Amino acid sequence: QVQLVESGGGLVQAGGSLRLSCAASGRRFSNYAMGWFRQAPGKEHEFVASITWSAGSTYYADSVKGRFTISRDNAKNTMYLQMNSLKPEDTAVYYCAAERGTTAQTMGAQGSYGVDYWGKGTLVTVSS
């Protein structure tokens, strides 16, 4: 049973930083891409960033490029999203996602369509 558990969300002022974590369990993720999506109130899931678990290659949405950094710790089976220079428009529920047999770039291109597993989400609120 694959489990993805997010943590690290909260309330932060514009310009501030947060680091999200996603603890993954239930299988080996060596042939997976993993990523972060977000959903703001009244909007659809939006791709944020992804990482190829084995190679560590990354892919970002244009809206977060240069501000967010995705990474993973193989030993801890944990993925991170470091978010800097946060803006009010970054306010959303952030979801951890896993997709087998693909790469970071493909995960980003396909969006939520190809995701096999989802976490339950963690809320990030950025005040102006």
N, CA, C and O atoms as CSV, one atom per row, in Angstrom:
chain,resi,resn,atom,element,x,y,z
A,1,GLN,N,N,0.857,-1.186,0.000
A,1,GLN,CA,C,0.000,0.000,0.000
A,1,GLN,C,C,0.901,1.247,0.000
A,1,GLN,O,O,1.628,1.495,0.962
A,2,VAL,N,N,0.844,2.013,-1.069
A,2,VAL,CA,C,1.644,3.225,-1.155
A,2,VAL,C,C,0.999,4.316,-0.313
A,2,VAL,O,O,-0.209,4.544,-0.375
A,3,GLN,N,N,1.828,4.979,0.471
A,3,GLN,CA,C,1.355,6.121,1.255
A,3,GLN,C,C,2.256,7.308,1.007
A,3,GLN,O,O,3.481,7.187,1.024
A,4,LEU,N,N,1.652,8.445,0.779
A,4,LEU,CA,C,2.357,9.714,0.632
A,4,LEU,C,C,1.784,10.660,1.672
A,4,LEU,O,O,0.586,10.942,1.668
A,5,VAL,N,N,2.632,11.147,2.557
A,5,VAL,CA,C,2.163,11.988,3.648
A,5,VAL,C,C,2.905,13.321,3.606
A,5,VAL,O,O,4.122,13.379,3.782
A,6,GLU,N,N,2.152,14.382,3.372
A,6,GLU,CA,C,2.734,15.725,3.313
A,6,GLU,C,C,2.765,16.365,4.694
A,6,GLU,O,O,1.960,16.048,5.570
A,7,SER,N,N,3.716,17.274,4.860
A,7,SER,CA,C,3.784,18.089,6.071
A,7,SER,C,C,4.515,19.383,5.745
A,7,SER,O,O,5.166,19.496,4.706
A,8,GLY,N,N,4.402,20.359,6.641
A,8,GLY,CA,C,5.157,21.595,6.491
A,8,GLY,C,C,4.359,22.800,6.045
A,8,GLY,O,O,4.896,23.905,5.968
A,9,GLY,N,N,3.082,22.604,5.748
A,9,GLY,CA,C,2.276,23.744,5.352
A,9,GLY,C,C,2.015,24.686,6.508
A,9,GLY,O,O,2.306,24.363,7.659
A,10,GLY,N,N,1.464,25.857,6.201
A,10,GLY,CA,C,1.156,26.824,7.253
A,10,GLY,C,C,0.888,28.190,6.679
A,10,GLY,O,O,0.696,28.360,5.475
A,11,LEU,N,N,0.880,29.168,7.575
A,11,LEU,CA,C,0.625,30.564,7.214
A,11,LEU,C,C,1.943,31.326,7.205
A,11,LEU,O,O,2.724,31.248,8.153
A,12,VAL,N,N,2.179,32.053,6.139
A,12,VAL,CA,C,3.419,32.830,6.015
A,12,VAL,C,C,3.110,34.138,5.308
A,12,VAL,O,O,2.180,34.214,4.506
A,13,GLN,N,N,3.883,35.155,5.605
A,13,GLN,CA,C,3.702,36.435,4.935
A,13,GLN,C,C,4.350,36.409,3.556
A,13,GLN,O,O,5.277,35.641,3.299
A,14,ALA,N,N,3.847,37.253,2.690
A,14,ALA,CA,C,4.434,37.379,1.357
A,14,ALA,C,C,5.926,37.697,1.469
A,14,ALA,O,O,6.341,38.523,2.282
A,15,GLY,N,N,6.719,37.024,0.638
A,15,GLY,CA,C,8.167,37.168,0.693
A,15,GLY,C,C,8.853,36.155,1.576
A,15,GLY,O,O,10.077,36.032,1.557
A,16,GLY,N,N,8.066,35.427,2.353
A,16,GLY,CA,C,8.613,34.439,3.270
A,16,GLY,C,C,8.880,33.102,2.610
A,16,GLY,O,O,8.741,32.948,1.397
A,17,SER,N,N,9.270,32.128,3.441
A,17,SER,CA,C,9.645,30.805,2.948
A,17,SER,C,C,8.964,29.710,3.751
A,17,SER,O,O,8.633,29.888,4.924
A,18,LEU,N,N,8.763,28.581,3.101
A,18,LEU,CA,C,8.284,27.363,3.756
A,18,LEU,C,C,8.962,26.183,3.077
A,18,LEU,O,O,9.352,26.261,1.912
A,19,ARG,N,N,9.099,25.077,3.826
A,19,ARG,CA,C,9.584,23.842,3.230
A,19,ARG,C,C,8.572,22.735,3.466
A,19,ARG,O,O,8.257,22.395,4.607
A,20,LEU,N,N,8.074,22.187,2.391
A,20,LEU,CA,C,7.148,21.067,2.466
A,20,LEU,C,C,7.917,19.755,2.382
A,20,LEU,O,O,8.948,19.665,1.716
A,21,SER,N,N,7.400,18.744,3.067
A,21,SER,CA,C,7.977,17.404,3.008
A,21,SER,C,C,6.916,16.410,2.578
A,21,SER,O,O,5.730,16.591,2.855
A,22,CYS,N,N,7.352,15.357,1.899
A,22,CYS,CA,C,6.460,14.266,1.522
A,22,CYS,C,C,7.167,12.956,1.863
A,22,CYS,O,O,8.148,12.582,1.220
A,23,ALA,N,N,6.663,12.275,2.867
A,23,ALA,CA,C,7.218,10.983,3.263
A,23,ALA,C,C,6.515,9.885,2.479
A,23,ALA,O,O,5.293,9.749,2.545
A,24,ALA,N,N,7.292,9.105,1.737
A,24,ALA,CA,C,6.737,8.059,0.879
A,24,ALA,C,C,7.045,6.679,1.443
A,24,ALA,O,O,8.150,6.439,1.929
A,25,SER,N,N,6.086,5.782,1.383
A,25,SER,CA,C,6.284,4.417,1.885
A,25,SER,C,C,5.446,3.445,1.082
A,25,SER,O,O,4.536,3.842,0.354
A,26,GLY,N,N,5.758,2.174,1.220
A,26,GLY,CA,C,4.948,1.134,0.609
A,26,GLY,C,C,5.584,0.440,-0.574
A,26,GLY,O,O,5.115,-0.623,-0.984
A,27,ARG,N,N,6.642,1.009,-1.138
A,27,ARG,CA,C,7.338,0.359,-2.244
A,27,ARG,C,C,8.617,1.101,-2.530
A,27,ARG,O,O,8.872,2.162,-1.961
A,28,ARG,N,N,9.428,0.540,-3.416
A,28,ARG,CA,C,10.611,1.235,-3.879
A,28,ARG,C,C,10.197,2.209,-4.981
A,28,ARG,O,O,9.376,1.872,-5.834
A,29,PHE,N,N,10.754,3.390,-4.962
A,29,PHE,CA,C,10.349,4.430,-5.900
A,29,PHE,C,C,11.425,4.717,-6.939
A,29,PHE,O,O,11.424,5.775,-7.567
A,30,SER,N,N,12.341,3.773,-7.116
A,30,SER,CA,C,13.478,4.015,-8.002
A,30,SER,C,C,13.057,4.258,-9.446
A,30,SER,O,O,13.775,4.949,-10.169
A,31,ASN,N,N,11.925,3.720,-9.899
A,31,ASN,CA,C,11.480,3.950,-11.281
A,31,ASN,C,C,10.281,4.893,-11.331
A,31,ASN,O,O,9.468,4.826,-12.252
A,32,TYR,N,N,10.180,5.754,-10.352
A,32,TYR,CA,C,9.080,6.708,-10.285
A,32,TYR,C,C,9.574,8.127,-10.521
A,32,TYR,O,O,10.743,8.446,-10.303
A,33,ALA,N,N,8.661,8.960,-10.968
A,33,ALA,CA,C,8.817,10.401,-10.827
A,33,ALA,C,C,7.856,10.828,-9.724
A,33,ALA,O,O,6.758,10.289,-9.587
A,34,MET,N,N,8.291,11.791,-8.956
A,34,MET,CA,C,7.429,12.314,-7.897
A,34,MET,C,C,7.348,13.829,-8.030
A,34,MET,O,O,8.259,14.480,-8.542
A,35,GLY,N,N,6.255,14.359,-7.564
A,35,GLY,CA,C,6.097,15.792,-7.765
A,35,GLY,C,C,5.124,16.436,-6.805
A,35,GLY,O,O,4.537,15.786,-5.939
A,36,TRP,N,N,4.976,17.720,-6.985
A,36,TRP,CA,C,4.044,18.540,-6.210
A,36,TRP,C,C,3.048,19.192,-7.152
A,36,TRP,O,O,3.408,19.742,-8.193
A,37,PHE,N,N,1.801,19.116,-6.758
A,37,PHE,CA,C,0.722,19.832,-7.423
A,37,PHE,C,C,0.050,20.714,-6.380
A,37,PHE,O,O,0.226,20.508,-5.180
A,38,ARG,N,N,-0.706,21.678,-6.830
A,38,ARG,CA,C,-1.449,22.515,-5.894
A,38,ARG,C,C,-2.826,22.819,-6.461
A,38,ARG,O,O,-3.051,22.798,-7.671
A,39,GLN,N,N,-3.733,23.103,-5.541
A,39,GLN,CA,C,-5.094,23.447,-5.927
A,39,GLN,C,C,-5.566,24.608,-5.078
A,39,GLN,O,O,-5.722,24.487,-3.863
A,40,ALA,N,N,-5.790,25.728,-5.729
A,40,ALA,CA,C,-6.330,26.904,-5.054
A,40,ALA,C,C,-7.856,26.817,-5.050
A,40,ALA,O,O,-8.428,26.099,-5.870
A,41,PRO,N,N,-8.526,27.532,-4.147
A,41,PRO,CA,C,-9.988,27.482,-4.089
A,41,PRO,C,C,-10.622,27.825,-5.434
A,41,PRO,O,O,-10.309,28.853,-6.034
A,42,GLY,N,N,-11.510,26.960,-5.897
A,42,GLY,CA,C,-12.223,27.210,-7.135
A,42,GLY,C,C,-11.430,26.945,-8.400
A,42,GLY,O,O,-11.898,27.225,-9.504
A,43,LYS,N,N,-10.217,26.402,-8.242
A,43,LYS,CA,C,-9.380,26.145,-9.422
A,43,LYS,C,C,-9.026,24.673,-9.519
A,43,LYS,O,O,-9.203,23.916,-8.564
A,44,GLU,N,N,-8.526,24.274,-10.673
A,44,GLU,CA,C,-8.138,22.882,-10.880
A,44,GLU,C,C,-6.720,22.643,-10.339
A,44,GLU,O,O,-5.983,23.570,-10.002
A,45,HIS,N,N,-6.381,21.346,-10.274
A,45,HIS,CA,C,-5.008,20.979,-9.902
A,45,HIS,C,C,-4.025,21.634,-10.861
A,45,HIS,O,O,-4.233,21.657,-12.074
A,46,GLU,N,N,-2.957,22.163,-10.294
A,46,GLU,CA,C,-1.918,22.807,-11.090
A,46,GLU,C,C,-0.577,22.147,-10.783
A,46,GLU,O,O,-0.220,21.987,-9.616
A,47,PHE,N,N,0.161,21.765,-11.809
A,47,PHE,CA,C,1.493,21.206,-11.625
A,47,PHE,C,C,2.423,22.277,-11.071
A,47,PHE,O,O,2.368,23.435,-11.487
A,48,VAL,N,N,3.282,21.879,-10.123
A,48,VAL,CA,C,4.240,22.811,-9.520
A,48,VAL,C,C,5.674,22.411,-9.865
A,48,VAL,O,O,6.418,23.201,-10.445
A,49,ALA,N,N,6.059,21.193,-9.511
A,49,ALA,CA,C,7.441,20.741,-9.722
A,49,ALA,C,C,7.482,19.224,-9.645
A,49,ALA,O,O,6.620,18.595,-9.031
A,50,SER,N,N,8.502,18.644,-10.281
A,50,SER,CA,C,8.652,17.190,-10.252
A,50,SER,C,C,10.126,16.814,-10.259
A,50,SER,O,O,10.993,17.615,-10.609
A,51,ILE,N,N,10.388,15.554,-9.856
A,51,ILE,CA,C,11.755,15.058,-9.793
A,51,ILE,C,C,11.765,13.585,-10.175
A,51,ILE,O,O,10.919,12.815,-9.721
A,52,THR,N,N,12.709,13.198,-10.997
A,52,THR,CA,C,12.901,11.790,-11.320
A,52,THR,C,C,13.646,11.168,-10.153
A,52,THR,O,O,14.770,11.564,-9.844
A,53,TRP,N,N,13.018,10.192,-9.503
A,53,TRP,CA,C,13.547,9.713,-8.230
A,53,TRP,C,C,14.967,9.186,-8.348
A,53,TRP,O,O,15.800,9.491,-7.495
A,54,SER,N,N,15.267,8.414,-9.367
A,54,SER,CA,C,16.582,7.784,-9.475
A,54,SER,C,C,17.654,8.776,-9.913
A,54,SER,O,O,18.730,8.830,-9.317
A,55,ALA,N,N,17.371,9.557,-10.946
A,55,ALA,CA,C,18.390,10.430,-11.523
A,55,ALA,C,C,18.456,11.793,-10.860
A,55,ALA,O,O,19.479,12.474,-10.925
A,56,GLY,N,N,17.368,12.189,-10.224
A,56,GLY,CA,C,17.345,13.495,-9.576
A,56,GLY,C,C,17.095,14.657,-10.509
A,56,GLY,O,O,17.198,15.810,-10.090
A,57,SER,N,N,16.767,14.388,-11.769
A,57,SER,CA,C,16.461,15.498,-12.673
A,57,SER,C,C,15.151,16.151,-12.257
A,57,SER,O,O,14.262,15.493,-11.717
A,58,THR,N,N,15.040,17.445,-12.511
A,58,THR,CA,C,13.895,18.206,-12.034
A,58,THR,C,C,13.213,18.973,-13.154
A,58,THR,O,O,13.778,19.191,-14.226
A,59,TYR,N,N,11.973,19.378,-12.871
A,59,TYR,CA,C,11.178,20.134,-13.846
A,59,TYR,C,C,10.248,21.025,-13.062
A,59,TYR,O,O,9.689,20.604,-12.049
A,60,TYR,N,N,10.071,22.275,-13.524
A,60,TYR,CA,C,9.282,23.248,-12.783
A,60,TYR,C,C,8.250,23.936,-13.661
A,60,TYR,O,O,8.463,24.126,-14.858
A,61,ALA,N,N,7.145,24.302,-13.061
A,61,ALA,CA,C,6.207,25.189,-13.716
A,61,ALA,C,C,6.842,26.573,-13.815
A,61,ALA,O,O,7.617,26.970,-12.944
A,62,ASP,N,N,6.515,27.300,-14.870
A,62,ASP,CA,C,7.096,28.635,-15.058
A,62,ASP,C,C,6.772,29.556,-13.887
A,62,ASP,O,O,7.569,30.426,-13.535
A,63,SER,N,N,5.620,29.364,-13.298
A,63,SER,CA,C,5.167,30.265,-12.238
A,63,SER,C,C,6.010,30.164,-10.965
A,63,SER,O,O,5.977,31.071,-10.133
A,64,VAL,N,N,6.762,29.077,-10.803
A,64,VAL,CA,C,7.557,28.897,-9.582
A,64,VAL,C,C,9.052,28.815,-9.862
A,64,VAL,O,O,9.853,28.764,-8.929
A,65,LYS,N,N,9.430,28.802,-11.121
A,65,LYS,CA,C,10.845,28.658,-11.481
A,65,LYS,C,C,11.660,29.779,-10.875
A,65,LYS,O,O,11.297,30.951,-10.980
A,66,GLY,N,N,12.767,29.416,-10.237
A,66,GLY,CA,C,13.620,30.401,-9.604
A,66,GLY,C,C,13.242,30.707,-8.166
A,66,GLY,O,O,14.025,31.322,-7.442
A,67,ARG,N,N,12.063,30.294,-7.739
A,67,ARG,CA,C,11.611,30.523,-6.356
A,67,ARG,C,C,11.496,29.233,-5.557
A,67,ARG,O,O,11.772,29.214,-4.358
A,68,PHE,N,N,11.089,28.157,-6.221
A,68,PHE,CA,C,10.888,26.864,-5.558
A,68,PHE,C,C,11.989,25.894,-5.980
A,68,PHE,O,O,12.487,25.952,-7.104
A,69,THR,N,N,12.359,25.003,-5.063
A,69,THR,CA,C,13.345,23.968,-5.350
A,69,THR,C,C,12.839,22.625,-4.850
A,69,THR,O,O,12.494,22.481,-3.677
A,70,ILE,N,N,12.795,21.650,-5.737
A,70,ILE,CA,C,12.377,20.302,-5.362
A,70,ILE,C,C,13.619,19.442,-5.166
A,70,ILE,O,O,14.608,19.583,-5.884
A,71,SER,N,N,13.552,18.548,-4.180
A,71,SER,CA,C,14.689,17.660,-3.919
A,71,SER,C,C,14.171,16.384,-3.271
A,71,SER,O,O,13.005,16.302,-2.883
A,72,ARG,N,N,15.053,15.381,-3.155
A,72,ARG,CA,C,14.639,14.156,-2.460
A,72,ARG,C,C,15.827,13.583,-1.708
A,72,ARG,O,O,16.987,13.802,-2.058
A,73,ASP,N,N,15.493,12.840,-0.659
A,73,ASP,CA,C,16.473,12.141,0.154
A,73,ASP,C,C,16.177,10.655,0.010
A,73,ASP,O,O,15.213,10.147,0.583
A,74,ASN,N,N,17.009,9.961,-0.756
A,74,ASN,CA,C,16.759,8.538,-1.022
A,74,ASN,C,C,16.735,7.718,0.257
A,74,ASN,O,O,15.898,6.829,0.415
A,75,ALA,N,N,17.647,8.012,1.163
A,75,ALA,CA,C,17.753,7.221,2.396
A,75,ALA,C,C,16.504,7.345,3.256
A,75,ALA,O,O,16.115,6.399,3.942
A,76,LYS,N,N,15.880,8.512,3.218
A,76,LYS,CA,C,14.691,8.751,4.042
A,76,LYS,C,C,13.402,8.552,3.261
A,76,LYS,O,O,12.315,8.654,3.828
A,77,ASN,N,N,13.509,8.267,1.959
A,77,ASN,CA,C,12.317,8.140,1.110
A,77,ASN,C,C,11.414,9.358,1.252
A,77,ASN,O,O,10.195,9.240,1.373
A,78,THR,N,N,12.029,10.506,1.236
A,78,THR,CA,C,11.296,11.748,1.461
A,78,THR,C,C,11.628,12.759,0.372
A,78,THR,O,O,12.779,12.889,-0.046
A,79,MET,N,N,10.615,13.462,-0.072
A,79,MET,CA,C,10.750,14.511,-1.075
A,79,MET,C,C,10.451,15.852,-0.410
A,79,MET,O,O,9.651,15.930,0.522
A,80,TYR,N,N,11.096,16.895,-0.898
A,80,TYR,CA,C,10.937,18.215,-0.310
A,80,TYR,C,C,10.583,19.240,-1.385
A,80,TYR,O,O,10.875,19.063,-2.567
A,81,LEU,N,N,9.945,20.314,-0.931
A,81,LEU,CA,C,9.734,21.472,-1.781
A,81,LEU,C,C,10.083,22.710,-0.965
A,81,LEU,O,O,9.336,23.109,-0.072
A,82,GLN,N,N,11.214,23.304,-1.277
A,82,GLN,CA,C,11.619,24.553,-0.629
A,82,GLN,C,C,10.990,25.702,-1.401
A,82,GLN,O,O,11.237,25.873,-2.595
A,83,MET,N,N,10.178,26.485,-0.710
A,83,MET,CA,C,9.460,27.584,-1.363
A,83,MET,C,C,9.940,28.904,-0.784
A,83,MET,O,O,9.766,29.175,0.404
A,84,ASN,N,N,10.542,29.715,-1.629
A,84,ASN,CA,C,11.043,31.035,-1.230
A,84,ASN,C,C,10.283,32.133,-1.962
A,84,ASN,O,O,9.597,31.867,-2.949
A,85,SER,N,N,10.403,33.339,-1.489
A,85,SER,CA,C,9.757,34.504,-2.114
A,85,SER,C,C,8.286,34.223,-2.392
A,85,SER,O,O,7.791,34.471,-3.491
A,86,LEU,N,N,7.611,33.715,-1.404
A,86,LEU,CA,C,6.213,33.318,-1.587
A,86,LEU,C,C,5.321,34.516,-1.873
A,86,LEU,O,O,5.542,35.616,-1.366
A,87,LYS,N,N,4.307,34.275,-2.699
A,87,LYS,CA,C,3.358,35.314,-3.106
A,87,LYS,C,C,1.949,34.883,-2.683
A,87,LYS,O,O,1.704,33.689,-2.504
A,88,PRO,N,N,1.038,35.814,-2.522
A,88,PRO,CA,C,-0.343,35.445,-2.174
A,88,PRO,C,C,-0.948,34.455,-3.170
A,88,PRO,O,O,-1.760,33.612,-2.789
A,89,GLU,N,N,-0.560,34.550,-4.431
A,89,GLU,CA,C,-1.103,33.626,-5.432
A,89,GLU,C,C,-0.559,32.207,-5.304
A,89,GLU,O,O,-1.007,31.309,-6.017
A,90,ASP,N,N,0.397,31.994,-4.407
A,90,ASP,CA,C,0.865,30.636,-4.120
A,90,ASP,C,C,-0.042,29.930,-3.110
A,90,ASP,O,O,0.137,28.743,-2.837
A,91,THR,N,N,-1.002,30.648,-2.564
A,91,THR,CA,C,-1.919,30.049,-1.599
A,91,THR,C,C,-2.713,28.926,-2.235
A,91,THR,O,O,-3.376,29.116,-3.255
A,92,ALA,N,N,-2.639,27.736,-1.614
A,92,ALA,CA,C,-3.301,26.553,-2.169
A,92,ALA,C,C,-3.082,25.375,-1.227
A,92,ALA,O,O,-2.289,25.448,-0.289
A,93,VAL,N,N,-3.796,24.298,-1.495
A,93,VAL,CA,C,-3.461,23.014,-0.895
A,93,VAL,C,C,-2.427,22.355,-1.801
A,93,VAL,O,O,-2.640,22.213,-3.005
A,94,TYR,N,N,-1.312,21.957,-1.212
A,94,TYR,CA,C,-0.227,21.348,-1.965
A,94,TYR,C,C,-0.263,19.833,-1.771
A,94,TYR,O,O,-0.317,19.331,-0.648
A,95,TYR,N,N,-0.233,19.119,-2.898
A,95,TYR,CA,C,-0.333,17.660,-2.887
A,95,TYR,C,C,0.955,17.025,-3.399
A,95,TYR,O,O,1.548,17.474,-4.380
A,96,CYS,N,N,1.363,15.982,-2.716
A,96,CYS,CA,C,2.462,15.135,-3.167
A,96,CYS,C,C,1.891,14.091,-4.121
A,96,CYS,O,O,0.790,13.586,-3.902
A,97,ALA,N,N,2.636,13.765,-5.179
A,97,ALA,CA,C,2.152,12.817,-6.176
A,97,ALA,C,C,3.286,11.919,-6.635
A,97,ALA,O,O,4.452,12.311,-6.627
A,98,ALA,N,N,2.921,10.699,-7.039
A,98,ALA,CA,C,3.896,9.741,-7.556
A,98,ALA,C,C,3.366,9.098,-8.827
A,98,ALA,O,O,2.187,8.756,-8.921
A,99,GLU,N,N,4.240,8.942,-9.790
A,99,GLU,CA,C,3.864,8.366,-11.078
A,99,GLU,C,C,4.960,7.390,-11.498
A,99,GLU,O,O,6.123,7.780,-11.603
A,100,ARG,N,N,4.610,6.139,-11.738
A,100,ARG,CA,C,5.618,5.131,-12.037
A,100,ARG,C,C,6.011,5.140,-13.508
A,100,ARG,O,O,5.227,5.458,-14.403
A,101,GLY,N,N,7.273,4.770,-13.700
A,101,GLY,CA,C,7.766,4.569,-15.062
A,101,GLY,C,C,7.858,5.821,-15.908
A,101,GLY,O,O,7.660,5.768,-17.122
A,102,THR,N,N,8.157,6.942,-15.282
A,102,THR,CA,C,8.214,8.164,-16.072
A,102,THR,C,C,9.322,9.082,-15.557
A,102,THR,O,O,10.051,8.736,-14.627
A,103,THR,N,N,9.433,10.245,-16.170
A,103,THR,CA,C,10.464,11.196,-15.790
A,103,THR,C,C,9.824,12.468,-15.268
A,103,THR,O,O,8.617,12.673,-15.394
A,104,ALA,N,N,10.652,13.315,-14.680
A,104,ALA,CA,C,10.147,14.583,-14.168
A,104,ALA,C,C,9.498,15.412,-15.265
A,104,ALA,O,O,8.437,16.001,-15.057
A,105,GLN,N,N,10.131,15.461,-16.433
A,105,GLN,CA,C,9.612,16.297,-17.518
A,105,GLN,C,C,8.276,15.770,-18.020
A,105,GLN,O,O,7.357,16.549,-18.274
A,106,THR,N,N,8.161,14.454,-18.164
A,106,THR,CA,C,6.907,13.871,-18.638
A,106,THR,C,C,5.796,14.086,-17.613
A,106,THR,O,O,4.657,14.383,-17.976
A,107,MET,N,N,6.127,13.936,-16.352
A,107,MET,CA,C,5.131,14.179,-15.308
A,107,MET,C,C,4.619,15.610,-15.393
A,107,MET,O,O,3.418,15.853,-15.276
A,108,GLY,N,N,5.521,16.544,-15.593
A,108,GLY,CA,C,5.115,17.929,-15.707
A,108,GLY,C,C,4.258,18.187,-16.938
A,108,GLY,O,O,3.293,18.950,-16.883
A,109,ALA,N,N,4.612,17.552,-18.043
A,109,ALA,CA,C,3.877,17.757,-19.289
A,109,ALA,C,C,2.470,17.154,-19.225
A,109,ALA,O,O,1.518,17.733,-19.748
A,110,GLN,N,N,2.345,15.982,-18.576
A,110,GLN,CA,C,1.053,15.297,-18.498
A,110,GLN,C,C,0.154,15.887,-17.425
A,110,GLN,O,O,-1.069,15.769,-17.503
A,111,GLY,N,N,0.750,16.517,-16.429
A,111,GLY,CA,C,-0.053,17.039,-15.339
A,111,GLY,C,C,-0.652,15.941,-14.499
A,111,GLY,O,O,-0.089,14.851,-14.402
A,112,SER,N,N,-1.786,16.214,-13.890
A,112,SER,CA,C,-2.392,15.269,-12.958
A,112,SER,C,C,-2.924,14.025,-13.652
A,112,SER,O,O,-3.256,13.046,-12.983
A,113,TYR,N,N,-3.013,14.040,-14.965
A,113,TYR,CA,C,-3.600,12.925,-15.716
A,113,TYR,C,C,-2.878,11.611,-15.449
A,113,TYR,O,O,-3.521,10.568,-15.327
A,114,GLY,N,N,-1.534,11.646,-15.357
A,114,GLY,CA,C,-0.772,10.417,-15.257
A,114,GLY,C,C,-0.441,9.965,-13.847
A,114,GLY,O,O,0.211,8.936,-13.670
A,115,VAL,N,N,-0.872,10.704,-12.850
A,115,VAL,CA,C,-0.480,10.406,-11.471
A,115,VAL,C,C,-1.134,9.112,-10.982
A,115,VAL,O,O,-2.328,8.886,-11.179
A,116,ASP,N,N,-0.316,8.265,-10.336
A,116,ASP,CA,C,-0.813,7.004,-9.798
A,116,ASP,C,C,-1.205,7.107,-8.326
A,116,ASP,O,O,-2.154,6.461,-7.882
A,117,TYR,N,N,-0.475,7.915,-7.584
A,117,TYR,CA,C,-0.743,8.023,-6.142
A,117,TYR,C,C,-0.720,9.487,-5.716
A,117,TYR,O,O,0.067,10.290,-6.217
A,118,TRP,N,N,-1.613,9.810,-4.772
A,118,TRP,CA,C,-1.710,11.166,-4.239
A,118,TRP,C,C,-1.631,11.135,-2.717
A,118,TRP,O,O,-2.089,10.190,-2.074
A,119,GLY,N,N,-1.041,12.184,-2.159
A,119,GLY,CA,C,-1.170,12.407,-0.733
A,119,GLY,C,C,-2.457,13.160,-0.455
A,119,GLY,O,O,-3.214,13.480,-1.372
A,120,LYS,N,N,-2.697,13.441,0.821
A,120,LYS,CA,C,-3.948,14.108,1.205
A,120,LYS,C,C,-3.833,15.616,1.171
A,120,LYS,O,O,-4.848,16.309,1.233
A,121,GLY,N,N,-2.631,16.139,1.076
A,121,GLY,CA,C,-2.449,17.570,0.915
A,121,GLY,C,C,-2.093,18.295,2.195
A,121,GLY,O,O,-2.394,17.836,3.297
A,122,THR,N,N,-1.446,19.438,2.028
A,122,THR,CA,C,-1.123,20.329,3.138
A,122,THR,C,C,-1.383,21.763,2.677
A,122,THR,O,O,-1.016,22.145,1.565
A,123,LEU,N,N,-2.018,22.547,3.541
A,123,LEU,CA,C,-2.451,23.892,3.163
A,123,LEU,C,C,-1.329,24.904,3.358
A,123,LEU,O,O,-0.699,24.965,4.414
A,124,VAL,N,N,-1.097,25.691,2.320
A,124,VAL,CA,C,-0.161,26.812,2.376
A,124,VAL,C,C,-0.954,28.092,2.153
A,124,VAL,O,O,-1.640,28.246,1.143
A,125,THR,N,N,-0.850,29.010,3.114
A,125,THR,CA,C,-1.544,30.289,3.008
A,125,THR,C,C,-0.512,31.406,3.071
A,125,THR,O,O,0.257,31.501,4.028
A,126,VAL,N,N,-0.502,32.253,2.041
A,126,VAL,CA,C,0.436,33.369,1.982
A,126,VAL,C,C,-0.355,34.665,2.104
A,126,VAL,O,O,-1.187,34.975,1.252
A,127,SER,N,N,-0.093,35.411,3.154
A,127,SER,CA,C,-0.820,36.656,3.393
A,127,SER,C,C,-0.064,37.823,2.762
A,127,SER,O,O,1.163,37.818,2.672
A,128,SER,N,N,-0.834,38.822,2.329
A,128,SER,CA,C,-0.205,39.989,1.676
A,128,SER,C,C,0.140,41.060,2.678
A,128,SER,O,O,0.673,42.106,2.306
